[in-house]
Amino acid sequence: MPSMSTSAFLLQPPVLTPCARVEECLPALSFMAAVSVAKKSEQKGLCLILQAFVIAAAVTVLSASGTCEIAMAAMSPGTSSAAAAAASACKGKSQHSELASPPQPPVEQPGSFRDALFRSVQCDVPPDSRFDCAPEKLLSREDCWARGCCYVPVLPRSPARGQPWCFFPPSYPSYKMENLTATKIGYSARLTRDTPTFIPDDIMKLQLDMMFETEGRLHFRLTDPAHKRYEVPLGTPKTSNQASSTLYSVQLSPNPFGLVVLRKSNGRVLFNTTVAPLFYADQFLQVSTSLPSRFISGLGEHLTSLIVDVNWTKITLWNRDVAPVPSANLYGSHPFYLALEEDGLAHGVFLLNSNALDVILQPSPALTWRTTGGILDFYIFLGPDPKSVVRQYMDVIGYPFMPPYWGLGFHLCRWGYTSTNITREVVKNMTAALFPLDVQWNDLDYADARRDFTFSKGGFGDMPAMVRDFHRDGRRYVMIVDPGISSSSPPGSYKPYDEGLKRGVFILNATGQPLIGEGMDTRVWHAGKYNSGLFQVWPGPTAFPDFTNPETQQWWNEMVKDFHDQVPFDGMWIDMNEPSNFGDGSLHGCPINSLENPPYVPGVLGGSLKTRTICASSKQHLSSHYNLHNLYGLTEAVASHDALVKVRGKRPFVISRSTFAGHGRYAGHWTGDILSSWEHLYYTIPAMLLFNLYGVPLVGADICGFVGDTSEELCVRWMQLGAFYPFMRNHNDHRNKPQEPYVFSQEAQQAMRKALVLRYTLLPYLYTLFHKAHSAGETVARPLYLEFPEDPNTWTVDRQFMWGEGLLITPVLESGKMKVSGYFPSGTWYNLVAVSIAICPSSGSDAASVILSAELQWAEGSIIRSKGQWILLAAPLDTINVHVRAGYILPLQEPALTTTESREKGMALVVALTPDGVARGDLFWDDGEGLLTFEKGDYTQIFFLAKNGVLASEIVQLNSQVDGLLLKEATVLGVPSPPKHVLANGVPVLDFSYRTDTKILNIQLSLLMGEPFIITWS
């Protein structure tokens, strides 16, 4: 065998030999041992240690002399009383012992004393460390024992809800490793299983491939060497040589097989599969690992806090159309988690598997992956800090796409804008009320008989003209597109179906015909559930495009182009793409087979894989829908992204409900049909933060809620929070009260306007954050622990969040509150307490010619110097607390009613000095919608640095888009004393002011952004 690499410590297979002395056996018991001591037997009272299981290797103890001493030495305060009694029975035994033969499992009938004693010791597993031996069904005690497992009922009133009654003993059989061989990029080995498990169709021989891909990324795969199995068609990076040095080391246990990943710097175990047996059957794959921490984020999409509960929590990943409720599998699947460790360290784990799966968390802490197909394809990211973990994950799944600048403005939609007249009136009302609005949307109301790629000649007969009018006023237009294509129109009357049928683009049923789903919904949401009702969502029976088929992608391109030739829309809103079906399976049912009824069904809502979606056995180009279901939304997003690029020749804008790992490369996401409630207002924050960790930074929730009537106070607070969603859209259901900003009282309107103007003022900073996400794998909205991982107080904070490194947002999330408590990590924070809005008529006379301007205001006492503490903040109804972090420079711009206008206005810098007088920042600027501007070098990038009374800019990259753009103001926070002189490029500046109460210097300027500048104050 080749010599072992220094980057991984791989143990040799153990040699099963007796211990010559007691001292030789003790080290084998130092990690963990399951010790079975038999009763005094007829063999002269021999006391036998049946088995000892160790993380690193298996050691069988055969020495009769000293057995009692080993047993006693292995006893710990937590050892069971039965084992202790058995050990004490050895005292005083005859000294004339003879060597025992290798231990065998007990052969007595169930219920014998020997069997009970063996089981009592083998089953003396701490309750929190028990791994379920009955995942697919409830078992009786006898059935559990028949599997060779332990059975310990949990008391009816036990707090450990979800704790298994039937669980694996430490000696449960698993695979053993053979033929460990060094490869160019790591190691490979064969795994074999001697006996089948209780799951049908075990794969008895496996291939292990372990790749040391980068310093911080370990990749290992378990596959079937005899048969090619389905693998997720996600392009991932390939390496030809192993990393020269790594942050991790690896240990392998040969028999039973186990893999342990440790952090080299401190020896901490990050991933350890020896805690439970490995299963690898055709439709059931399971691997468990210990966790070094209870602080875990990820495993979406679910209605959850930022940190998931490890107290016997089952998380199911199977994309489903359902309004978010606790414990339900929702629209997307992201089998990735980030784990926080001591000392600010972190690691991440990604299972590249798209089948229906469960993740079971238990309080030991530990985690079990349990999937219904595919392969086990793991990536482990060593960080060492949380930011690095997220970047390493994005290195695998892809960096986010760069959205168009207008996509960061305010979007407005409602299911119920039933005509162009109503839609136009909404835009007119927004303008008259002086609310910025960049993008107007329509739900399915626009479509003729609710069919894709059509518009109603009744209420939307002038839809093309309406969209052109929006464009003339500097706005954009987006409409909904559902994946279901109507199959009930007369032949020759509906091109999308006729052409799709001819070209074979639809998903097929078991007989080879297009699968037809139920496309009519006669239900109404009421009191938290659907009841019989009055409306349709889809146009009757529908067929589903198979986006894994290259012909489907070409057909989709043509359908998008045909419709765009009529209606020059700017983006696509793809909904119902889990895919959603208003029946179960299809109009004609689903066949009875193992794909529809697998041996294990994860905890999906409804209890069946076909519930409210299509048959799992449906046929797609790449594989069965059983394997591809969770990828449906992603594949539609890819097709829509590519179609917009081809049709418009500009940066695409796609918002999708269903997602999978890698989605952020192509589209954004909104969090679905949330309720208009304070509870759901809160849940939108962890949802936004988690999708940023998943590499989908363009994410937001329906502001003011989608389902149910909002209140004025709730909608004001939601608009304030929504002003800091990366994707900002107000949208609701047609059965609920209108919630456009202009329908509320003047006081509420002013508070909402203030929030919107603040967002538009911050857009250059937000756009720069998206550039960093696109080019460097960063997040936009981020949890506090990403910036302050060494402060454990930040780990569970999910009622606040940050934009990049420089802004901390603390919204009000409860009714009737005029104060809010926020956590401030150690450092200096400047409170942006108000925005003053000036409304100035321009040369025109109508509402569209109004100019908005914003002046950032700072109040006395607005500086927080925190040592890491909670602070109570004033939060009147018109205010959301936003704090600028010392050490950062934020680029701003004068707001306007659209980004088309605002991009031409003057810019400003907010310079937040540290106590040492230092700050830095940057600006990314391009045309706002061109394709691949960063990749082509067609952009401007400027770095800013403030130090020792000097603010300077450095032009890193320059293009013409910055021509004529002026820096009109610099606001310097934390200037300790009044300056006597201010110079800009050596020329005295006369228009500056300084406030002694707030320590703020304000400088009025007129400098070209495209030229380097130096501003000094003395």
C-alpha positions, 0 to 999 in steps of 0.5 A: 500500500502506498504511504499515507499522506500527511494530510490525512491519518488513515488507520490500518485495518486492525489485527484481531489478536488477544491482549497479552496483558491488561495494560495492552487492552486499556488504550482500546477502551479509552475512546468508547466501549460497549462492554458486555460481561457475562454471568458466572458460567459453568466454565469456572466463572469466566468473565468475558468481555464480548466486544469493545468498539473503538472509534479508530479500530475494532479490538477483540479482548480474549484474555481471561486473566485480568478481564475483571480489571478491564471491566472495572477500569472501563466502568464510568460513573454512567455505567449501567447497574447491570454491568457493574453487578456483573463486573463485581461478580467476578471478584473472588473467582478462581485464578485458574482461568483458561483462554476463552474462544472468540466471543459469540452472540448469545444463542439462548432463547429471548428472555433468558438471563444471558440474553437479557444481561447481554441486551441490558449492557449493549442497550445501555445507550444514553437516551440522547445518543440513540439512533432509530432502528425503525425509521419506516414503521412502528415496531413491537418489542419482539419485532425490534429484537428480531432486527437485533436492536434495542427496545426501551419505551419512552415514558408517555410524558417524557419531554424527549418527544421523537426519541426512538424506542427501537434503536441500534446497539453499538454492535450492530453490523455494518460495512467493512472496508477493504483495499484502501488505496492512495489515488492522485486526489485522495483515497479509494476503498471498497466497502462490503456488507456480509449480511443484509439489513431489514431494508430491501435491496441492499447494495452489498458492495460499495465504492468509497472515493475520497478527494482532498480537493482544496485546503478547506474542502473535503469531498467523499462519495459512496457509490455502487461499483456494479451499477450506475445510479442516478446522480444530481446533474449539478456542475461541480468543480473538478480537481486533478490533484489533491491539496498540498495542505489541508485544514482537516485530517481524516480517520477511517475505521475499517470494521465496522466502517466509519469515517471521522473528519477532524479539524487539524488546528484543535483536533475537534471532531466535525464529522463522525459516521461511527456513531451509527451503522451505514445503510445503502439500499436501492431506495434507502441510504442512511448515514449518521454523524455526531455534531460538535455543536448544537448551533446549526443553521440550514437544511431549508426550506422550512418555517424556522428560526435561524438556528434549528432545534436539535431536540429530536427534530425531523426536517423533510426535503421534498418540494411542496406547494403549501402555505408555510406552516411549522414542520412542513416541507416547503417549496425548496430543498437545500441539503446544507448546514453550517455549524458554529463551533467554539472560538468563532470557528465553523464548518459546513456539510453539503449532501448533493442528493435530490431525492426525497430525504429526511434529516433527523437532529438529536440532542446528543448532538447528532444528525442522520441523513436518510434519503430515498435514492441516488448516491451519498455525495458529501462535501465538508467545508472547514471554513475556518470561519462562517464567511469562509464556509459560505464561500466554500459552499458557493465554490461548489454550487456556483456564485449568485447571478448579478441582478439588474439595478432596477430589480433592487427597486420597489416592486408592486403586485396583487392577485386581483388587478383584473385589467390594464385599467386597474393596473395603470391606475395603481401605478398612477396612484403610486406616483401621485402619492410620491412612492418610488416604484420601479416594477409593476407586476401582474398575477394570472389575471392577465392571461387568456383563460389563465393559459401561459404566453397569452393575454386576455383580449378583454381586460388586457387587450392593450397590455402591450401598450401598457408595458410600453408606457411603463417603459417610457416612464422609466419602469419595468414590467414582470408577469407570472408564468406557471409551468402547467401548460393547458392541454384542453384547448382545441387542437391547433388553437394553443401553440404552446401545447400543440408545439410541445406535444409535437416536439415531445417536451412534456413529462410522460406517465407510465404508458408513455403519454404526457402526464396530465395534472389537475389544473383546477382549484376550487378551494379557498384559504380560510382559517388556516386551511383550504375549503371549497370555494369559488376560483380557478388557478390553472386553466383546467387539465395541464401538462408539465414541461420536462426542463431536463430535456434540451428540446424543452429548453429550445421550445421554452425559448421560442414560447418566451420569444413569441410572447415577448414579441407581443408584450415586451416584458422585462422579467419572469415570475415563475410560480407553482413549480414544485411542481404543484398539482391540485390533485395527487399524481395525475388525472388518471392516477399513478401506477402501483410500484416501488417509486410510488410506494418506496420502502421508506417515505420521508415525513412529507406533508400528506404522507405520500410523494405524489401528494399535491404534485405529479406521480413519482414514477413519471418519466423525464429525459434524465431520469424518473420524477422520483429522482428529479422532483426537487430539481423541477423549479431549478431546471425551470429557472435555468431555462427561463434565465437562458431564454431571457438572455437570448430574447432580451439581450440584457441581464435576466430577472427571474423570481422563483418559488421552488428552489434547490442548491445552485438556484442563486446562479440563475434566479431569486426567490420569494418565500411564498404564501405567507400570512399577514401576521406578526409571527410571519413578519418575524419568520421572514428574517431567518428565511432571508438570512438562510437563503443568503447562506444557500447562495440565493441573495436576491430573496424577499417576502410578500410585504404585509403578507399574502394570505389574510387582511393586514392591519395598518400598523403591521403593514407599516412595520412590514414596509420598514423591514421590507425596505431591507429585503434584498428583493422588495415586493408588496403582494397579496391575495385578491380576497383580502383588503388592498395593501398598496401603500397609498390606501393607508392613512397619511401618517402611515403613508409618510412612514412607508415613504420614509422607508422607501426613500431610505432604501433608494438612498442606499441602493449604490451600497446594496448594488455593490453588495450584490456585486461582491456576492456575484464575484466573490461568493459573499452574502448580502443580508447576513446574520450577525454571527457571520460578522461576529462569530467569536461572540456567542451572543450573536449566534441565535440573533435572528430578529436583527440582521446586517447588510454586508459588513456595514449596516445593522438593521433592528426592526420592530416585530411586535404590535404596539411596540414603540421601543425595540431591544437590539444586540450590539456587538463590541464596537462603535455604532452610529444610529441613522435615526431619520430621513428628511424628505424634501418634495420639490416641484420641477419644471413640469406640473404633474405628479411625475415631475416631482423630485425627492431628496433625502437628508440623513439626520443624526441625533444627539446621543446617536453613537453607541459604544458597545462592549457586546450588549443589548440596548433598548432603542426608541422606535416610533411608528415612523422609524426603523433603527439602522446603525452604521458600523464604525470603520465602513464607508457607504456610497449613497445616491439621491433617491427618485421615483424610479432607479432610471431617474435616481441613477443620474442623480448626485452621490454621497458618502457616509464615512463612519470612523473608528475611534482611531479615525479609520474607515474604508468602503467601495462602490461597484457601478456599471450600466445596471443591466448589461450582460457580464459587465464584470466578466468583460471589465465593463464597469467602474470600481472605486475604493474609499479610505479615510485615515488621519483626517483624510478621505481619498478615492482610488479608481480600480476600474473605470468605464464610461457609465460613471461619466458626469456622476458627481459626489455632492456630499460627504458626511463624516461620523466620529470626528472628535473636534471641529475642523477649521479647514476642509480641502478638496483636491487642495482647494478650500471647501467653504460649505461645511458644517460640524455639530459638536453634539453628534461629532459629525462633519458634513461637507458639500462637494461637487467632485467627479466620481470618475476622477480620484479625489482627496478630501482633508480636514484639519 
